[in-house]
Amino acid sequence: MKPRLNPAAAAPDAYKAMVALETTIKASGLEPGLIELVKMRASQINGCAFCLDMHSKDARAHGETEQRLYLLDAWRESPVYSDRERAALAWTEALTLVAQTHAPDADYALLTQHFNAAEQANLTMLIGAINTWNRIAIGFRLIHPVAAAVHARAS
């Protein structure tokens, strides 16, 4: 896989706006670990190796366990996630797959049980942002650091 474009260099103002959104979300009061779980789950669905690499490291830096990261793809079948995390993960899946799900009322009702209005808005913007980052990374073939090192050794 060969990178196609450096989006930060090609469109620095738009890239800075995305980074500013991330900064705002991080300061919103949503738990750092929850933020990383949401980013990981959306990135799993979208198949974004760059973001999975980044956010698995970030999640561990925020105290996330290996077991919970390994089980994230099957979170519905595992009791290791809190009700609040489950509501966020269901909303993440609903919005990441919005063309299929149309954001079901049941997922929104669950969300409203565990998140206040500001948290719902911030979580929704977080989900939108990670889906945009996934599309940037996948579309421009950004290579995560471990793969880049392997590729460099092979060249």
PyMOL commands that place a pseudoatom at each C-alpha (Angstrom):
pseudoatom trace, name=CA, resn=MET, resi=1, chain=A, elem=C, hetatm=0, pos=[0.000, 0.000, 0.000]
pseudoatom trace, name=CA, resn=LYS, resi=2, chain=A, elem=C, hetatm=0, pos=[1.366, 3.377, -0.966]
pseudoatom trace, name=CA, resn=PRO, resi=3, chain=A, elem=C, hetatm=0, pos=[0.169, 6.669, 0.582]
pseudoatom trace, name=CA, resn=ARG, resi=4, chain=A, elem=C, hetatm=0, pos=[-1.755, 8.840, -1.857]
pseudoatom trace, name=CA, resn=LEU, resi=5, chain=A, elem=C, hetatm=0, pos=[-1.706, 12.283, -0.279]
pseudoatom trace, name=CA, resn=ASN, resi=6, chain=A, elem=C, hetatm=0, pos=[-0.800, 14.127, 2.907]
pseudoatom trace, name=CA, resn=PRO, resi=7, chain=A, elem=C, hetatm=0, pos=[-4.133, 15.756, 3.812]
pseudoatom trace, name=CA, resn=ALA, resi=8, chain=A, elem=C, hetatm=0, pos=[-2.615, 18.050, 6.452]
pseudoatom trace, name=CA, resn=ALA, resi=9, chain=A, elem=C, hetatm=0, pos=[-0.280, 19.538, 3.851]
pseudoatom trace, name=CA, resn=ALA, resi=10, chain=A, elem=C, hetatm=0, pos=[-2.843, 19.618, 1.051]
pseudoatom trace, name=CA, resn=ALA, resi=11, chain=A, elem=C, hetatm=0, pos=[-5.631, 21.306, 3.052]
pseudoatom trace, name=CA, resn=PRO, resi=12, chain=A, elem=C, hetatm=0, pos=[-4.098, 22.724, 6.244]
pseudoatom trace, name=CA, resn=ASP, resi=13, chain=A, elem=C, hetatm=0, pos=[-7.083, 24.869, 7.238]
pseudoatom trace, name=CA, resn=ALA, resi=14, chain=A, elem=C, hetatm=0, pos=[-9.576, 22.013, 6.968]
pseudoatom trace, name=CA, resn=TYR, resi=15, chain=A, elem=C, hetatm=0, pos=[-7.172, 19.703, 8.791]
pseudoatom trace, name=CA, resn=LYS, resi=16, chain=A, elem=C, hetatm=0, pos=[-6.771, 22.269, 11.587]
pseudoatom trace, name=CA, resn=ALA, resi=17, chain=A, elem=C, hetatm=0, pos=[-10.568, 22.470, 11.859]
pseudoatom trace, name=CA, resn=MET, resi=18, chain=A, elem=C, hetatm=0, pos=[-10.739, 18.693, 12.346]
pseudoatom trace, name=CA, resn=VAL, resi=19, chain=A, elem=C, hetatm=0, pos=[-8.050, 18.877, 15.014]
pseudoatom trace, name=CA, resn=ALA, resi=20, chain=A, elem=C, hetatm=0, pos=[-9.948, 21.724, 16.709]
pseudoatom trace, name=CA, resn=LEU, resi=21, chain=A, elem=C, hetatm=0, pos=[-13.090, 19.561, 16.782]
pseudoatom trace, name=CA, resn=GLU, resi=22, chain=A, elem=C, hetatm=0, pos=[-11.075, 16.770, 18.414]
pseudoatom trace, name=CA, resn=THR, resi=23, chain=A, elem=C, hetatm=0, pos=[-9.722, 19.205, 21.007]
pseudoatom trace, name=CA, resn=THR, resi=24, chain=A, elem=C, hetatm=0, pos=[-13.232, 20.426, 21.787]
pseudoatom trace, name=CA, resn=ILE, resi=25, chain=A, elem=C, hetatm=0, pos=[-14.563, 16.884, 22.173]
pseudoatom trace, name=CA, resn=LYS, resi=26, chain=A, elem=C, hetatm=0, pos=[-11.685, 15.917, 24.482]
pseudoatom trace, name=CA, resn=ALA, resi=27, chain=A, elem=C, hetatm=0, pos=[-12.535, 18.920, 26.684]
pseudoatom trace, name=CA, resn=SER, resi=28, chain=A, elem=C, hetatm=0, pos=[-16.293, 18.199, 26.603]
pseudoatom trace, name=CA, resn=GLY, resi=29, chain=A, elem=C, hetatm=0, pos=[-16.407, 16.090, 29.750]
pseudoatom trace, name=CA, resn=LEU, resi=30, chain=A, elem=C, hetatm=0, pos=[-16.788, 12.734, 28.005]
pseudoatom trace, name=CA, resn=GLU, resi=31, chain=A, elem=C, hetatm=0, pos=[-14.522, 10.199, 29.673]
pseudoatom trace, name=CA, resn=PRO, resi=32, chain=A, elem=C, hetatm=0, pos=[-11.198, 9.722, 27.822]
pseudoatom trace, name=CA, resn=GLY, resi=33, chain=A, elem=C, hetatm=0, pos=[-11.571, 5.937, 27.910]
pseudoatom trace, name=CA, resn=LEU, resi=34, chain=A, elem=C, hetatm=0, pos=[-15.080, 6.126, 26.469]
pseudoatom trace, name=CA, resn=ILE, resi=35, chain=A, elem=C, hetatm=0, pos=[-13.843, 8.401, 23.695]
pseudoatom trace, name=CA, resn=GLU, resi=36, chain=A, elem=C, hetatm=0, pos=[-11.185, 5.847, 22.752]
pseudoatom trace, name=CA, resn=LEU, resi=37, chain=A, elem=C, hetatm=0, pos=[-13.636, 2.923, 22.827]
pseudoatom trace, name=CA, resn=VAL, resi=38, chain=A, elem=C, hetatm=0, pos=[-15.932, 4.810, 20.456]
pseudoatom trace, name=CA, resn=LYS, resi=39, chain=A, elem=C, hetatm=0, pos=[-13.026, 5.618, 18.141]
pseudoatom trace, name=CA, resn=MET, resi=40, chain=A, elem=C, hetatm=0, pos=[-11.892, 1.998, 18.210]
pseudoatom trace, name=CA, resn=ARG, resi=41, chain=A, elem=C, hetatm=0, pos=[-15.362, 0.604, 17.485]
pseudoatom trace, name=CA, resn=ALA, resi=42, chain=A, elem=C, hetatm=0, pos=[-16.034, 2.924, 14.556]
pseudoatom trace, name=CA, resn=SER, resi=43, chain=A, elem=C, hetatm=0, pos=[-12.556, 2.192, 13.189]
pseudoatom trace, name=CA, resn=GLN, resi=44, chain=A, elem=C, hetatm=0, pos=[-13.200, -1.556, 13.481]
pseudoatom trace, name=CA, resn=ILE, resi=45, chain=A, elem=C, hetatm=0, pos=[-16.418, -1.226, 11.514]
pseudoatom trace, name=CA, resn=ASN, resi=46, chain=A, elem=C, hetatm=0, pos=[-14.714, 0.913, 8.871]
pseudoatom trace, name=CA, resn=GLY, resi=47, chain=A, elem=C, hetatm=0, pos=[-11.583, -1.257, 8.712]
pseudoatom trace, name=CA, resn=CYS, resi=48, chain=A, elem=C, hetatm=0, pos=[-9.178, 1.623, 9.380]
pseudoatom trace, name=CA, resn=ALA, resi=49, chain=A, elem=C, hetatm=0, pos=[-5.800, 0.166, 10.371]
pseudoatom trace, name=CA, resn=PHE, resi=50, chain=A, elem=C, hetatm=0, pos=[-4.236, 3.608, 10.872]
pseudoatom trace, name=CA, resn=CYS, resi=51, chain=A, elem=C, hetatm=0, pos=[-6.893, 4.658, 13.398]
pseudoatom trace, name=CA, resn=LEU, resi=52, chain=A, elem=C, hetatm=0, pos=[-7.031, 1.245, 15.104]
pseudoatom trace, name=CA, resn=ASP, resi=53, chain=A, elem=C, hetatm=0, pos=[-3.292, 1.407, 15.675]
pseudoatom trace, name=CA, resn=MET, resi=54, chain=A, elem=C, hetatm=0, pos=[-3.471, 4.957, 17.029]
pseudoatom trace, name=CA, resn=HIS, resi=55, chain=A, elem=C, hetatm=0, pos=[-6.521, 4.551, 19.242]
pseudoatom trace, name=CA, resn=SER, resi=56, chain=A, elem=C, hetatm=0, pos=[-5.539, 1.193, 20.714]
pseudoatom trace, name=CA, resn=LYS, resi=57, chain=A, elem=C, hetatm=0, pos=[-2.382, 2.895, 21.978]
pseudoatom trace, name=CA, resn=ASP, resi=58, chain=A, elem=C, hetatm=0, pos=[-4.360, 5.917, 23.200]
pseudoatom trace, name=CA, resn=ALA, resi=59, chain=A, elem=C, hetatm=0, pos=[-6.883, 3.653, 24.935]
pseudoatom trace, name=CA, resn=ARG, resi=60, chain=A, elem=C, hetatm=0, pos=[-4.138, 1.771, 26.758]
pseudoatom trace, name=CA, resn=ALA, resi=61, chain=A, elem=C, hetatm=0, pos=[-2.567, 5.097, 27.773]
pseudoatom trace, name=CA, resn=HIS, resi=62, chain=A, elem=C, hetatm=0, pos=[-5.921, 5.986, 29.383]
pseudoatom trace, name=CA, resn=GLY, resi=63, chain=A, elem=C, hetatm=0, pos=[-5.915, 2.725, 31.347]
pseudoatom trace, name=CA, resn=GLU, resi=64, chain=A, elem=C, hetatm=0, pos=[-7.904, 0.495, 29.015]
pseudoatom trace, name=CA, resn=THR, resi=65, chain=A, elem=C, hetatm=0, pos=[-7.169, -3.223, 29.340]
pseudoatom trace, name=CA, resn=GLU, resi=66, chain=A, elem=C, hetatm=0, pos=[-6.079, -5.538, 26.573]
pseudoatom trace, name=CA, resn=GLN, resi=67, chain=A, elem=C, hetatm=0, pos=[-9.034, -7.825, 27.296]
pseudoatom trace, name=CA, resn=ARG, resi=68, chain=A, elem=C, hetatm=0, pos=[-11.602, -5.071, 26.757]
pseudoatom trace, name=CA, resn=LEU, resi=69, chain=A, elem=C, hetatm=0, pos=[-9.887, -4.001, 23.544]
pseudoatom trace, name=CA, resn=TYR, resi=70, chain=A, elem=C, hetatm=0, pos=[-9.837, -7.582, 22.273]
pseudoatom trace, name=CA, resn=LEU, resi=71, chain=A, elem=C, hetatm=0, pos=[-13.530, -8.038, 23.107]
pseudoatom trace, name=CA, resn=LEU, resi=72, chain=A, elem=C, hetatm=0, pos=[-14.682, -4.722, 21.663]
pseudoatom trace, name=CA, resn=ASP, resi=73, chain=A, elem=C, hetatm=0, pos=[-15.802, -6.223, 18.348]
pseudoatom trace, name=CA, resn=ALA, resi=74, chain=A, elem=C, hetatm=0, pos=[-18.118, -8.518, 20.364]
pseudoatom trace, name=CA, resn=TRP, resi=75, chain=A, elem=C, hetatm=0, pos=[-19.123, -6.016, 23.072]
pseudoatom trace, name=CA, resn=ARG, resi=76, chain=A, elem=C, hetatm=0, pos=[-22.764, -7.141, 23.019]
pseudoatom trace, name=CA, resn=GLU, resi=77, chain=A, elem=C, hetatm=0, pos=[-21.738, -10.629, 24.148]
pseudoatom trace, name=CA, resn=SER, resi=78, chain=A, elem=C, hetatm=0, pos=[-19.349, -9.550, 26.910]
pseudoatom trace, name=CA, resn=PRO, resi=79, chain=A, elem=C, hetatm=0, pos=[-20.208, -8.262, 30.390]
pseudoatom trace, name=CA, resn=VAL, resi=80, chain=A, elem=C, hetatm=0, pos=[-17.024, -6.186, 30.710]
pseudoatom trace, name=CA, resn=TYR, resi=81, chain=A, elem=C, hetatm=0, pos=[-18.597, -2.945, 29.441]
pseudoatom trace, name=CA, resn=SER, resi=82, chain=A, elem=C, hetatm=0, pos=[-20.732, -0.616, 31.560]
pseudoatom trace, name=CA, resn=ASP, resi=83, chain=A, elem=C, hetatm=0, pos=[-24.287, 0.335, 30.620]
pseudoatom trace, name=CA, resn=ARG, resi=84, chain=A, elem=C, hetatm=0, pos=[-23.041, 3.805, 29.662]
pseudoatom trace, name=CA, resn=GLU, resi=85, chain=A, elem=C, hetatm=0, pos=[-20.359, 2.305, 27.416]
pseudoatom trace, name=CA, resn=ARG, resi=86, chain=A, elem=C, hetatm=0, pos=[-22.925, -0.036, 25.850]
pseudoatom trace, name=CA, resn=ALA, resi=87, chain=A, elem=C, hetatm=0, pos=[-25.212, 2.900, 25.048]
pseudoatom trace, name=CA, resn=ALA, resi=88, chain=A, elem=C, hetatm=0, pos=[-22.281, 4.754, 23.451]
pseudoatom trace, name=CA, resn=LEU, resi=89, chain=A, elem=C, hetatm=0, pos=[-21.183, 1.697, 21.468]
pseudoatom trace, name=CA, resn=ALA, resi=90, chain=A, elem=C, hetatm=0, pos=[-24.722, 1.039, 20.210]
pseudoatom trace, name=CA, resn=TRP, resi=91, chain=A, elem=C, hetatm=0, pos=[-24.991, 4.694, 19.124]
pseudoatom trace, name=CA, resn=THR, resi=92, chain=A, elem=C, hetatm=0, pos=[-21.554, 4.443, 17.480]
pseudoatom trace, name=CA, resn=GLU, resi=93, chain=A, elem=C, hetatm=0, pos=[-22.638, 1.446, 15.440]
pseudoatom trace, name=CA, resn=ALA, resi=94, chain=A, elem=C, hetatm=0, pos=[-25.976, 3.029, 14.545]
pseudoatom trace, name=CA, resn=LEU, resi=95, chain=A, elem=C, hetatm=0, pos=[-24.344, 6.209, 13.236]
pseudoatom trace, name=CA, resn=THR, resi=96, chain=A, elem=C, hetatm=0, pos=[-21.325, 4.575, 11.626]
pseudoatom trace, name=CA, resn=LEU, resi=97, chain=A, elem=C, hetatm=0, pos=[-23.726, 2.337, 9.694]
pseudoatom trace, name=CA, resn=VAL, resi=98, chain=A, elem=C, hetatm=0, pos=[-26.397, 5.043, 9.339]
pseudoatom trace, name=CA, resn=ALA, resi=99, chain=A, elem=C, hetatm=0, pos=[-27.263, 4.133, 5.729]
pseudoatom trace, name=CA, resn=GLN, resi=100, chain=A, elem=C, hetatm=0, pos=[-28.322, 0.707, 7.017]
pseudoatom trace, name=CA, resn=THR, resi=101, chain=A, elem=C, hetatm=0, pos=[-29.663, 1.549, 10.480]
pseudoatom trace, name=CA, resn=HIS, resi=102, chain=A, elem=C, hetatm=0, pos=[-31.183, 5.017, 10.084]
pseudoatom trace, name=CA, resn=ALA, resi=103, chain=A, elem=C, hetatm=0, pos=[-30.301, 5.662, 13.772]
pseudoatom trace, name=CA, resn=PRO, resi=104, chain=A, elem=C, hetatm=0, pos=[-32.977, 3.486, 15.394]
pseudoatom trace, name=CA, resn=ASP, resi=105, chain=A, elem=C, hetatm=0, pos=[-35.246, 4.906, 18.085]
pseudoatom trace, name=CA, resn=ALA, resi=106, chain=A, elem=C, hetatm=0, pos=[-34.230, 2.088, 20.442]
pseudoatom trace, name=CA, resn=ASP, resi=107, chain=A, elem=C, hetatm=0, pos=[-30.549, 3.068, 20.243]
pseudoatom trace, name=CA, resn=TYR, resi=108, chain=A, elem=C, hetatm=0, pos=[-31.424, 6.720, 20.808]
pseudoatom trace, name=CA, resn=ALA, resi=109, chain=A, elem=C, hetatm=0, pos=[-33.651, 5.845, 23.767]
pseudoatom trace, name=CA, resn=LEU, resi=110, chain=A, elem=C, hetatm=0, pos=[-30.759, 3.899, 25.311]
pseudoatom trace, name=CA, resn=LEU, resi=111, chain=A, elem=C, hetatm=0, pos=[-28.472, 6.852, 24.698]
pseudoatom trace, name=CA, resn=THR, resi=112, chain=A, elem=C, hetatm=0, pos=[-30.833, 9.254, 26.485]
pseudoatom trace, name=CA, resn=GLN, resi=113, chain=A, elem=C, hetatm=0, pos=[-30.848, 7.000, 29.559]
pseudoatom trace, name=CA, resn=HIS, resi=114, chain=A, elem=C, hetatm=0, pos=[-27.098, 7.354, 30.036]
pseudoatom trace, name=CA, resn=PHE, resi=115, chain=A, elem=C, hetatm=0, pos=[-26.117, 10.709, 28.486]
pseudoatom trace, name=CA, resn=ASN, resi=116, chain=A, elem=C, hetatm=0, pos=[-27.460, 14.213, 29.009]
pseudoatom trace, name=CA, resn=ALA, resi=117, chain=A, elem=C, hetatm=0, pos=[-28.241, 16.437, 26.023]
pseudoatom trace, name=CA, resn=ALA, resi=118, chain=A, elem=C, hetatm=0, pos=[-24.763, 18.005, 25.812]
pseudoatom trace, name=CA, resn=GLU, resi=119, chain=A, elem=C, hetatm=0, pos=[-23.121, 14.581, 26.101]
pseudoatom trace, name=CA, resn=GLN, resi=120, chain=A, elem=C, hetatm=0, pos=[-25.409, 13.206, 23.386]
pseudoatom trace, name=CA, resn=ALA, resi=121, chain=A, elem=C, hetatm=0, pos=[-24.398, 16.031, 21.060]
pseudoatom trace, name=CA, resn=ASN, resi=122, chain=A, elem=C, hetatm=0, pos=[-20.691, 15.702, 21.869]
pseudoatom trace, name=CA, resn=LEU, resi=123, chain=A, elem=C, hetatm=0, pos=[-20.794, 11.925, 21.474]
pseudoatom trace, name=CA, resn=THR, resi=124, chain=A, elem=C, hetatm=0, pos=[-22.542, 12.280, 18.115]
pseudoatom trace, name=CA, resn=MET, resi=125, chain=A, elem=C, hetatm=0, pos=[-19.908, 14.787, 16.949]
pseudoatom trace, name=CA, resn=LEU, resi=126, chain=A, elem=C, hetatm=0, pos=[-17.186, 12.415, 18.162]
pseudoatom trace, name=CA, resn=ILE, resi=127, chain=A, elem=C, hetatm=0, pos=[-18.707, 9.612, 16.097]
pseudoatom trace, name=CA, resn=GLY, resi=128, chain=A, elem=C, hetatm=0, pos=[-18.928, 11.882, 13.068]
pseudoatom trace, name=CA, resn=ALA, resi=129, chain=A, elem=C, hetatm=0, pos=[-15.322, 12.983, 13.544]
pseudoatom trace, name=CA, resn=ILE, resi=130, chain=A, elem=C, hetatm=0, pos=[-13.856, 9.486, 13.820]
pseudoatom trace, name=CA, resn=ASN, resi=131, chain=A, elem=C, hetatm=0, pos=[-15.803, 8.399, 10.762]
pseudoatom trace, name=CA, resn=THR, resi=132, chain=A, elem=C, hetatm=0, pos=[-14.310, 11.375, 8.895]
pseudoatom trace, name=CA, resn=TRP, resi=133, chain=A, elem=C, hetatm=0, pos=[-10.805, 10.518, 10.145]
pseudoatom trace, name=CA, resn=ASN, resi=134, chain=A, elem=C, hetatm=0, pos=[-11.351, 6.909, 9.005]
pseudoatom trace, name=CA, resn=ARG, resi=135, chain=A, elem=C, hetatm=0, pos=[-12.296, 8.109, 5.536]
pseudoatom trace, name=CA, resn=ILE, resi=136, chain=A, elem=C, hetatm=0, pos=[-9.275, 10.393, 5.384]
pseudoatom trace, name=CA, resn=ALA, resi=137, chain=A, elem=C, hetatm=0, pos=[-6.902, 7.630, 6.498]
pseudoatom trace, name=CA, resn=ILE, resi=138, chain=A, elem=C, hetatm=0, pos=[-8.406, 4.953, 4.254]
pseudoatom trace, name=CA, resn=GLY, resi=139, chain=A, elem=C, hetatm=0, pos=[-8.973, 7.223, 1.249]
pseudoatom trace, name=CA, resn=PHE, resi=140, chain=A, elem=C, hetatm=0, pos=[-5.445, 8.614, 1.255]
pseudoatom trace, name=CA, resn=ARG, resi=141, chain=A, elem=C, hetatm=0, pos=[-3.905, 5.262, 2.303]
pseudoatom trace, name=CA, resn=LEU, resi=142, chain=A, elem=C, hetatm=0, pos=[-2.244, 6.608, 5.443]
pseudoatom trace, name=CA, resn=ILE, resi=143, chain=A, elem=C, hetatm=0, pos=[0.095, 3.971, 6.834]
pseudoatom trace, name=CA, resn=HIS, resi=144, chain=A, elem=C, hetatm=0, pos=[0.278, 3.407, 10.579]
pseudoatom trace, name=CA, resn=PRO, resi=145, chain=A, elem=C, hetatm=0, pos=[3.788, 3.611, 12.099]
pseudoatom trace, name=CA, resn=VAL, resi=146, chain=A, elem=C, hetatm=0, pos=[4.358, -0.132, 12.566]
pseudoatom trace, name=CA, resn=ALA, resi=147, chain=A, elem=C, hetatm=0, pos=[3.429, -0.895, 8.954]
pseudoatom trace, name=CA, resn=ALA, resi=148, chain=A, elem=C, hetatm=0, pos=[5.577, 1.988, 7.749]
pseudoatom trace, name=CA, resn=ALA, resi=149, chain=A, elem=C, hetatm=0, pos=[8.585, 0.533, 9.577]
pseudoatom trace, name=CA, resn=VAL, resi=150, chain=A, elem=C, hetatm=0, pos=[7.972, -2.926, 8.120]
pseudoatom trace, name=CA, resn=HIS, resi=151, chain=A, elem=C, hetatm=0, pos=[7.530, -1.437, 4.634]
pseudoatom trace, name=CA, resn=ALA, resi=152, chain=A, elem=C, hetatm=0, pos=[10.790, 0.524, 4.997]
pseudoatom trace, name=CA, resn=ARG, resi=153, chain=A, elem=C, hetatm=0, pos=[12.712, -2.621, 6.020]
pseudoatom trace, name=CA, resn=ALA, resi=154, chain=A, elem=C, hetatm=0, pos=[11.288, -4.541, 3.064]
pseudoatom trace, name=CA, resn=SER, resi=155, chain=A, elem=C, hetatm=0, pos=[12.251, -1.838, 0.560]
for i in range(1, 155): cmd.bond("trace and resi %d" % i, "trace and resi %d" % (i + 1))
show_as sticks, trace
zoom trace
